[in-house]
């Protein structure tokens, strides 16, 4: 999937395979600053920011914007609330 690197002695996954428009299944872990939900892609460990998500939600999301260590997404479907 992505390439693992260390930044300030913390491992991060670099986006290499993921691209805008891809659909992912994620589970929301917690709420972040600004109200976005924070989830991780199970295959790469990549951080996924999801607006309007709630902790514990299992979601199908579409990537809208890719950065080096995270992606922004939108909800396509709620699999489990």
ZALODREN-349424 format. One record per residue: residue number from 1; chain; x, y, z of N, C-alpha, C, O in turn; residue in three letters. Coordinates in nm, 4 decimals. Layout:
// ZALODREN-349424
{NUM, A, {X, Y, Z}, {X, Y, Z}, {X, Y, Z}, {X, Y, Z}, Ala};
...
***
This chain:
// ZALODREN-349424
{1, A, {0.0842, -0.1182, 0.0000}, {0.0000, 0.0000, 0.0000}, {0.0891, 0.1249, 0.0000}, {0.1489, 0.1580, -0.1024}, Unk};
{2, A, {0.0980, 0.1937, 0.1130}, {0.1789, 0.3134, 0.1211}, {0.3175, 0.2820, 0.1752}, {0.3418, 0.1710, 0.2225}, Unk};
{3, A, {0.4070, 0.3767, 0.1688}, {0.5430, 0.3597, 0.2194}, {0.5490, 0.4125, 0.3619}, {0.5015, 0.5229, 0.3886}, Unk};
{4, A, {0.6074, 0.3344, 0.4552}, {0.6191, 0.3766, 0.5948}, {0.7447, 0.4614, 0.6115}, {0.8528, 0.4220, 0.5676}, Unk};
{5, A, {0.7307, 0.5787, 0.6755}, {0.8440, 0.6658, 0.7049}, {0.8325, 0.7126, 0.8489}, {0.7285, 0.6959, 0.9126}, Unk};
{6, A, {0.9400, 0.7713, 0.8997}, {0.9371, 0.8262, 1.0347}, {0.9574, 0.9773, 1.0267}, {1.0514, 1.0250, 0.9632}, Unk};
{7, A, {0.8685, 1.0515, 1.0915}, {0.8785, 1.1970, 1.0993}, {0.8787, 1.2314, 1.2474}, {0.7838, 1.1985, 1.3186}, Unk};
{8, A, {0.9845, 1.2976, 1.2950}, {1.0004, 1.3270, 1.4372}, {0.9856, 1.2005, 1.5214}, {0.9208, 1.2012, 1.6260}, Unk};
{9, A, {1.0468, 1.0916, 1.4738}, {1.0478, 0.9616, 1.5414}, {0.9083, 0.8989, 1.5544}, {0.8886, 0.8106, 1.6379}, Unk};
{10, A, {0.8125, 0.9427, 1.4740}, {0.6783, 0.8865, 1.4739}, {0.6524, 0.8271, 1.3360}, {0.6757, 0.8938, 1.2352}, Unk};
{11, A, {0.6038, 0.7005, 1.3295}, {0.5800, 0.6411, 1.1974}, {0.4564, 0.6993, 1.1304}, {0.3531, 0.7175, 1.1949}, Unk};
{12, A, {0.4666, 0.7281, 1.0030}, {0.3555, 0.7756, 0.9228}, {0.3498, 0.6947, 0.7942}, {0.4508, 0.6391, 0.7510}, Unk};
{13, A, {0.2333, 0.6878, 0.7334}, {0.2193, 0.6222, 0.6046}, {0.2076, 0.7289, 0.4974}, {0.1251, 0.8197, 0.5081}, Unk};
{14, A, {0.2880, 0.7185, 0.3965}, {0.2856, 0.8146, 0.2874}, {0.1849, 0.7670, 0.1836}, {0.1855, 0.6501, 0.1449}, Unk};
{15, A, {0.0987, 0.8570, 0.1387}, {0.0000, 0.8214, 0.0382}, {0.0720, 0.7955, -0.0924}, {0.1407, 0.8834, -0.1445}, Unk};
{16, A, {0.0568, 0.6754, -0.1457}, {0.1187, 0.6424, -0.2729}, {0.0191, 0.5704, -0.3616}, {0.0180, 0.5878, -0.4835}, Unk};
{17, A, {-0.0645, 0.4893, -0.2986}, {-0.1600, 0.4080, -0.3715}, {-0.2982, 0.4726, -0.3704}, {-0.3748, 0.4577, -0.4657}, Unk};
{18, A, {-0.3299, 0.5439, -0.2636}, {-0.4619, 0.6047, -0.2506}, {-0.4708, 0.7327, -0.3326}, {-0.3730, 0.8062, -0.3453}, Unk};
{19, A, {-0.5895, 0.7589, -0.3884}, {-0.6099, 0.8769, -0.4715}, {-0.7514, 0.9291, -0.4528}, {-0.8401, 0.8556, -0.4094}, Unk};
{20, A, {-0.7724, 1.0553, -0.4855}, {-0.9055, 1.1152, -0.4784}, {-1.0025, 1.0336, -0.5628}, {-0.9706, 0.9926, -0.6743}, Unk};
{21, A, {-1.1211, 1.0108, -0.5081}, {-1.2228, 0.9343, -0.5776}, {-1.2307, 0.7898, -0.5332}, {-1.3293, 0.7220, -0.5622}, Unk};
{22, A, {-1.1279, 0.7403, -0.4626}, {-1.1303, 0.6023, -0.4143}, {-1.2284, 0.5876, -0.2985}, {-1.2479, 0.6806, -0.2202}, Unk};
{23, A, {-1.2897, 0.4701, -0.2886}, {-1.3832, 0.4386, -0.1813}, {-1.3120, 0.3513, -0.0782}, {-1.2465, 0.2533, -0.1138}, Unk};
{24, A, {-1.3250, 0.3877, 0.0512}, {-1.2647, 0.3128, 0.1605}, {-1.3715, 0.2767, 0.2629}, {-1.4737, 0.3447, 0.2726}, Unk};
{25, A, {-1.3486, 0.1698, 0.3394}, {-1.4304, 0.1381, 0.4555}, {-1.3458, 0.1680, 0.5779}, {-1.2338, 0.1185, 0.5903}, Unk};
{26, A, {-1.4002, 0.2504, 0.6696}, {-1.3266, 0.2901, 0.7892}, {-1.4189, 0.2851, 0.9107}, {-1.5413, 0.2884, 0.8978}, Unk};
{27, A, {-1.3575, 0.2772, 1.0293}, {-1.4301, 0.2872, 1.1555}, {-1.3808, 0.4124, 1.2259}, {-1.2604, 0.4298, 1.2442}, Unk};
{28, A, {-1.4730, 0.5000, 1.2659}, {-1.4375, 0.6254, 1.3314}, {-1.3887, 0.5962, 1.4732}, {-1.4553, 0.5263, 1.5496}, Unk};
{29, A, {-1.2710, 0.6510, 1.5078}, {-1.2121, 0.6315, 1.6393}, {-1.2531, 0.7393, 1.7380}, {-1.2876, 0.7104, 1.8525}, Unk};
{30, A, {-1.2492, 0.8651, 1.6920}, {-1.2796, 0.9769, 1.7830}, {-1.3078, 1.1024, 1.7024}, {-1.2924, 1.1041, 1.5802}, Unk};
{31, A, {-1.3496, 1.2078, 1.7724}, {-1.3697, 1.3377, 1.7087}, {-1.2425, 1.4192, 1.7215}, {-1.1734, 1.4126, 1.8231}, Unk};
{32, A, {-1.2124, 1.4951, 1.6192}, {-1.0933, 1.5789, 1.6189}, {-1.1289, 1.7256, 1.6276}, {-1.2460, 1.7623, 1.6369}, Unk};
{33, A, {-1.0276, 1.8082, 1.6244}, {-1.0444, 1.9528, 1.6284}, {-1.1267, 1.9981, 1.5084}, {-1.1021, 1.9538, 1.3962}, Unk};
{34, A, {-1.2214, 2.0837, 1.5303}, {-1.3044, 2.1351, 1.4220}, {-1.4252, 2.0485, 1.3916}, {-1.5024, 2.0803, 1.3012}, Unk};
{35, A, {-1.4434, 1.9386, 1.4661}, {-1.5629, 1.8557, 1.4496}, {-1.5500, 1.7421, 1.3508}, {-1.6427, 1.6621, 1.3384}, Unk};
{36, A, {-1.4381, 1.7316, 1.2795}, {-1.4197, 1.6183, 1.1887}, {-1.3946, 1.4913, 1.2682}, {-1.3250, 1.4937, 1.3698}, Unk};
{37, A, {-1.4508, 1.3813, 1.2227}, {-1.4235, 1.2521, 1.2838}, {-1.2881, 1.2036, 1.2341}, {-1.2475, 1.2339, 1.1219}, Unk};
{38, A, {-1.2180, 1.1274, 1.3192}, {-1.0878, 1.0729, 1.2837}, {-1.0993, 0.9212, 1.2762}, {-1.1429, 0.8559, 1.3710}, Unk};
{39, A, {-1.0595, 0.8668, 1.1619}, {-1.0605, 0.7223, 1.1401}, {-0.9251, 0.6836, 1.0820}, {-0.8453, 0.7698, 1.0453}, Unk};
{40, A, {-0.9001, 0.5537, 1.0742}, {-0.7776, 0.5040, 1.0106}, {-0.8145, 0.3995, 0.9079}, {-0.9019, 0.3160, 0.9310}, Unk};
{41, A, {-0.7469, 0.4047, 0.7938}, {-0.7640, 0.3034, 0.6906}, {-0.6932, 0.1775, 0.7395}, {-0.5749, 0.1823, 0.7731}, Unk};
{42, A, {-0.7642, 0.0650, 0.7438}, {-0.7090, -0.0576, 0.8012}, {-0.5910, -0.1122, 0.7230}, {-0.5011, -0.1712, 0.7828}, Unk};
{43, A, {-0.5879, -0.0951, 0.5939}, {-0.4788, -0.1496, 0.5134}, {-0.3476, -0.0756, 0.5294}, {-0.2414, -0.1378, 0.5270}, Unk};
{44, A, {-0.3525, 0.0566, 0.5457}, {-0.2307, 0.1368, 0.5501}, {-0.2080, 0.2069, 0.6838}, {-0.0968, 0.2524, 0.7106}, Unk};
{45, A, {-0.3103, 0.2166, 0.7678}, {-0.2980, 0.2914, 0.8925}, {-0.3088, 0.4415, 0.8711}, {-0.2876, 0.5194, 0.9641}, Unk};
{46, A, {-0.3414, 0.4820, 0.7501}, {-0.3504, 0.6228, 0.7133}, {-0.4653, 0.6915, 0.7864}, {-0.5733, 0.6340, 0.8000}, Unk};
{47, A, {-0.4430, 0.8141, 0.8336}, {-0.5479, 0.8914, 0.9006}, {-0.6470, 0.9424, 0.7961}, {-0.6080, 0.9957, 0.6922}, Unk};
{48, A, {-0.7761, 0.9251, 0.8259}, {-0.8842, 0.9678, 0.7374}, {-0.9732, 1.0637, 0.8143}, {-1.0321, 1.0250, 0.9152}, Unk};
{49, A, {-0.9843, 1.1881, 0.7689}, {-1.0741, 1.2855, 0.8305}, {-1.2095, 1.2776, 0.7611}, {-1.2186, 1.2840, 0.6385}, Unk};
{50, A, {-1.3162, 1.2634, 0.8430}, {-1.4513, 1.2455, 0.7901}, {-1.5449, 1.3464, 0.8565}, {-1.5690, 1.3363, 0.9768}, Unk};
{51, A, {-1.5985, 1.4437, 0.7816}, {-1.6951, 1.5345, 0.8422}, {-1.8262, 1.4613, 0.8718}, {-1.8679, 1.3742, 0.7955}, Unk};
{52, A, {-1.8900, 1.4970, 0.9822}, {-2.0209, 1.4450, 1.0236}, {-2.0190, 1.2999, 1.0705}, {-2.1255, 1.2398, 1.0848}, Unk};
{53, A, {-1.9024, 1.2422, 1.0950}, {-1.8943, 1.1071, 1.1496}, {-1.9009, 1.1118, 1.3010}, {-1.8782, 1.2168, 1.3612}, Unk};
{54, A, {-1.9319, 0.9983, 1.3631}, {-1.9382, 0.9870, 1.5086}, {-1.8552, 0.8667, 1.5519}, {-1.8474, 0.7676, 1.4793}, Unk};
{55, A, {-1.7922, 0.8744, 1.6712}, {-1.7117, 0.7617, 1.7182}, {-1.7911, 0.6306, 1.7168}, {-1.9055, 0.6250, 1.7619}, Unk};
{56, A, {-1.7276, 0.5257, 1.6640}, {-1.7909, 0.3948, 1.6552}, {-1.8595, 0.3674, 1.5223}, {-1.8897, 0.2521, 1.4915}, Unk};
{57, A, {-1.8845, 0.4703, 1.4434}, {-1.9487, 0.4511, 1.3127}, {-1.8573, 0.3724, 1.2193}, {-1.7371, 0.3982, 1.2122}, Unk};
{58, A, {-1.9150, 0.2769, 1.1484}, {-1.8443, 0.2066, 1.0397}, {-1.8970, 0.2689, 0.9116}, {-2.0166, 0.2617, 0.8833}, Unk};
{59, A, {-1.8071, 0.3311, 0.8331}, {-1.8483, 0.4118, 0.7188}, {-1.7810, 0.3678, 0.5899}, {-1.6704, 0.3136, 0.5900}, Unk};
{60, A, {-1.8502, 0.3925, 0.4811}, {-1.7909, 0.3850, 0.3484}, {-1.7704, 0.5300, 0.3072}, {-1.8664, 0.6069, 0.3012}, Unk};
{61, A, {-1.6457, 0.5683, 0.2787}, {-1.6139, 0.7073, 0.2465}, {-1.5433, 0.7166, 0.1127}, {-1.4804, 0.6211, 0.0672}, Unk};
{62, A, {-1.5546, 0.8323, 0.0506}, {-1.4841, 0.8612, -0.0735}, {-1.3769, 0.9643, -0.0442}, {-1.4053, 1.0671, 0.0173}, Unk};
{63, A, {-1.2542, 0.9387, -0.0872}, {-1.1449, 1.0333, -0.0665}, {-1.1679, 1.1551, -0.1541}, {-1.1925, 1.1429, -0.2741}, Unk};
{64, A, {-1.1598, 1.2745, -0.0921}, {-1.1781, 1.3983, -0.1672}, {-1.0470, 1.4744, -0.1858}, {-1.0321, 1.5509, -0.2811}, Unk};
{65, A, {-0.9511, 1.4531, -0.0934}, {-0.8245, 1.5263, -0.1000}, {-0.7164, 1.4440, -0.0302}, {-0.7390, 1.3920, 0.0790}, Unk};
{66, A, {-0.6008, 1.4321, -0.0919}, {-0.4894, 1.3542, -0.0369}, {-0.3747, 1.4457, 0.0044}, {-0.3370, 1.5372, -0.0688}, Unk};
{67, A, {-0.3206, 1.4198, 0.1216}, {-0.1982, 1.4843, 0.1685}, {-0.0960, 1.3735, 0.1924}, {-0.1263, 1.2565, 0.1687}, Unk};
{68, A, {0.0246, 1.4076, 0.2388}, {0.1275, 1.3052, 0.2572}, {0.0934, 1.2058, 0.3670}, {0.1205, 1.0867, 0.3514}, Unk};
{69, A, {0.0349, 1.2504, 0.4772}, {0.0125, 1.1613, 0.5910}, {-0.1342, 1.1438, 0.6271}, {-0.1653, 1.0759, 0.7249}, Unk};
{70, A, {-0.2249, 1.2030, 0.5508}, {-0.3677, 1.1906, 0.5804}, {-0.4488, 1.2201, 0.4553}, {-0.3970, 1.2713, 0.3561}, Unk};
{71, A, {-0.5779, 1.1864, 0.4621}, {-0.6701, 1.2190, 0.3532}, {-0.7971, 1.2796, 0.4120}, {-0.8328, 1.2525, 0.5267}, Unk};
{72, A, {-0.8641, 1.3612, 0.3329}, {-0.9964, 1.4125, 0.3656}, {-1.0960, 1.3308, 0.2850}, {-1.0655, 1.2862, 0.1744}, Unk};
{73, A, {-1.2138, 1.3115, 0.3398}, {-1.3122, 1.2285, 0.2707}, {-1.4539, 1.2794, 0.2955}, {-1.4763, 1.3731, 0.3722}, Unk};
{74, A, {-1.5484, 1.2146, 0.2282}, {-1.6910, 1.2423, 0.2516}, {-1.7617, 1.1086, 0.2680}, {-1.7185, 1.0074, 0.2127}, Unk};
{75, A, {-1.8697, 1.1085, 0.3436}, {-1.9437, 0.9848, 0.3688}, {-2.0247, 0.9462, 0.2460}, {-2.0987, 1.0278, 0.1910}, Unk};
{76, A, {-2.0102, 0.8223, 0.2039}, {-2.0907, 0.7665, 0.0951}, {-2.2058, 0.6860, 0.1542}, {-2.3197, 0.6955, 0.1084}, Unk};
{77, A, {-2.1742, 0.6049, 0.2589}, {-2.2760, 0.5220, 0.3233}, {-2.2368, 0.4940, 0.4676}, {-2.1187, 0.4817, 0.4999}, Unk};
{78, A, {-2.3377, 0.4840, 0.5542}, {-2.3164, 0.4448, 0.6925}, {-2.3449, 0.2947, 0.6983}, {-2.4587, 0.2520, 0.6786}, Unk};
{79, A, {-2.2412, 0.2147, 0.7253}, {-2.2546, 0.0695, 0.7293}, {-2.3079, 0.0217, 0.8643}, {-2.3924, -0.0676, 0.8708}, Unk};
{80, A, {-2.2569, 0.0830, 0.9732}, {-2.3029, 0.0557, 1.1099}, {-2.2975, 0.1855, 1.1886}, {-2.1904, 0.2451, 1.1998}, Unk};
{81, A, {-2.4094, 0.2314, 1.2433}, {-2.4054, 0.3544, 1.3244}, {-2.3463, 0.3296, 1.4620}, {-2.3358, 0.4223, 1.5423}, Unk};
***
